Amino acid sequence: MQIKKQIIFKWLILVIALIGLFIADIILGSVNIPFKEVLKILFTGQSDHSEYFTIIYHFRIPKALTALFAGFALSVSGLQMQTIFKNPLAGPYVLGISSGASLGVAILVMGISSFTVVSQFGVLGNWTIVIAAWLGSGLILFLILAISTRVKDIMTILILGIMFGSATAAVVNILQYFSNESMLKAFIIWTMGSLGGVTLSQLKVLIPSVFVGLFITFLLIKILNAMLVGENYAKSMGLNVQLSRFLVFFSTSLLAGSITAFCGPIGFIGIAVPHVARILFKTANHKTLLPGTMIIGGIVLLFSDIVSQLPGQEKILPINSITALIGIPVIIWIIIKNKKLAAVS
Amino acid sequence: MEKPDKILKVENLKIGYSSKKNTDNILFENIRLSGCDGELIALVGKNGVGKSTLLRNITGLQNPLNGEIKYYNKSLKDYYRSDFAKMVSFVSTEIINVNNLKVIDLVSLGRFPHTNWFGKLKSEDILQSEKALQMVGMNGLREKNINEISDGERQRVMIARTLAQNTKFIVLDEPTAFLDLPNKYEIVHLLNRLSKEENKTILFSTHDLNIAIQEADKIWLMLDNEIFEGAPEDLILNDTFNKLFENSNLHFDKIKGDFRLKRKHKEKIGLFGEGARYNWTKKALERLNFTVEKGNEYITNIKIEADDNSCKWVLKSNNKIKYFESIYELSLFLKKQTKF
């Protein structure tokens, strides 16, 4: 029972940390808003200072929600990829899934943008952007899957992921070269997208997409557990491997693609967070790992967001740098600990 | 006499890999085999002859190029995926290496075809998993991580997973590879016990012929172009085993039930003695390419003189006599002699 109490305690700490950081992310920012005012706006939806209300309601809450859902989505998609590739270093960023999403958006904005509504960034434009990102990330996922059935070596697949990333970057460069000034501007603005750049209307697309992706993933818990022991065993236990793989990829593309579509590529969360969850709960069972990964992902991204805006300062650091600085040490630690990496497959 | 029901039948099977070009890559054709209730079957054959492919076909992981595999007279391809998983379970040569995967969690994965879509383990499922661990004698390891236990223990846990899957048939691809000698014997003995006590039909491939001969009820012997089945004793008596290594220096010793290297015996040597000492001295002499003749004192000969405390080997050659304290000394001397 001692162990059970410990586990409940861990969950409690995580949930409290998540809620605390979410509120902290709303309170802290370049403009100092008194704590009382923040609470008043949050709970009553009114304020005597209209500028405070605007800041909280139109900037800080969307940003905190974006950080929360980006943390959920990226870490969960990383967990799924690590399980399905049986590869501790898999994640949406290293395998080129995020680059695939960029490619999708680049083709949309610069390739077919002459008759587009994208530049207006209405809800319809948001949907087209996100669908382009899904298609791009899905394409790269299926390419990697096709190769990984032939090549079993982890390192080879990772190198291929990097190659795909570079190739998509090259295609994006070529597209930029041939596109006119206004298209280029639209695309550059998109690439600079950060957590703070997501508007309320974009959130109306982002949150449902992530929600659906997470929902599918929760339905896949049993399948993910079976995939842990490899496809042959999963198949011998009666799993429809093709269908399962498709569902996992579908939800992964949905999760990683949606976030990349609106926030740009955010690295290293997808690889690092599932490992933190494994260390914390000492299990491989997705019934625990999936919600654990999700919450820790939210915590890490909210924390990164708070750090990136340097409370009280006007300057904002790029979120990608913060997540890299947090994630890379975890990844180095995994590599050192897992010396028999090539044997993991 | 009533014939036992053949609940597993392989008919005219052609296995291999289909290729995009016109010609298929055929590994083996015309396979006809069978298995009965409660039988332990050992699949034996040279490396690369297609044992693993045959097992993958039998477990439905790969489709045959032609022919049929029937369980209870119903073709494998007519079974639903989930029904088949409740009937046949599989242990491959892959080593499961997942961090933080507990033994009990791995075993209860075997309940996969029996649980609902969420994989919720009911008390029945937990009971079955615990019982499976107990049957292989590994219940002490239930909370250990799968990559913290030894190879022999892991193999038992993998077998427990198939027991939790609760299938009539268990198929194992080289379960004794990578194991040390005691573990090899124990694993195969465990399979034998399970086939009898739980009335399961268990099929495994192996290179350890001695063990297979001792424990299996039936052997499927895969030669280059032919496949034979029968009790190990039948295959010994009708010289079928000798075909396995026809082109090598090995031959099967019918009396001892073991493979030996064919030796070119040069010289004859007489040997006197009895019991274990006689047998092992004979073996040593044979290794040195002598043909041993029991009790022949007219040629170079060795007498084993033993009492309760000591033992001597007396070599008599051309009226010269030499004494040796051990077989090793004797063999060193004989080697020197034969050189000149």
Contacts between the chains, C-beta under 8 A, distances in Angstrom:
chain1	res1	chain2	res2	distance
A	86	B	98	7.9
A	88	B	99	7.6
A	219	B	117	7.3
A	221	B	118	6.6
A	221	B	119	6.3
A	222	B	112	7.3
A	222	B	115	7.1
A	222	B	117	6.5
A	222	B	118	6.0
A	222	B	119	3.2
A	225	B	109	6.5
A	225	B	119	6.2
A	226	B	109	6.3
A	226	B	112	5.6
A	228	B	98	5.3
A	228	B	101	6.5
A	228	B	109	7.8
A	229	B	96	5.3
A	229	B	98	7.1
A	229	B	106	7.1
A	229	B	109	6.4
A	230	B	94	5.8
A	230	B	96	7.2
A	232	B	61	5.9
A	232	B	90	7.4
A	232	B	92	5.4
A	232	B	94	6.6
A	233	B	90	7.2
A	233	B	92	6.9
A	233	B	94	7.6
A	233	B	96	7.8
A	233	B	109	7.9
A	235	B	60	7.9
A	235	B	61	5.9
A	236	B	59	5.9
A	236	B	60	7.8
A	236	B	61	6.5
A	236	B	85	6.8
A	236	B	88	7.6
A	236	B	89	6.4
A	236	B	90	3.9
A	237	B	85	5.3
A	237	B	89	7.6
A	237	B	109	7.0
A	237	B	110	7.1
A	237	B	112	4.0
A	237	B	113	5.9
A	237	B	165	6.6
A	238	B	81	5.1
A	238	B	82	4.5
A	238	B	84	6.9
A	238	B	85	2.9
A	238	B	86	7.5
A	238	B	112	6.4
A	238	B	113	4.2
A	239	B	81	8.0
A	239	B	112	7.1
A	240	B	81	6.3
A	278	B	99	6.5
A	278	B	100	5.4
A	282	B	100	5.4
A	283	B	100	5.5
A	283	B	102	7.1
A	283	B	105	7.5
A	284	B	98	5.3
A	284	B	99	6.7
A	284	B	100	4.6
A	284	B	101	4.1
A	284	B	102	7.7
A	284	B	105	6.8
A	285	B	105	5.7
A	287	B	119	7.6
A	338	B	99	8.0
A	340	B	97	7.8
A	343	B	97	6.5
A	344	B	97	5.8
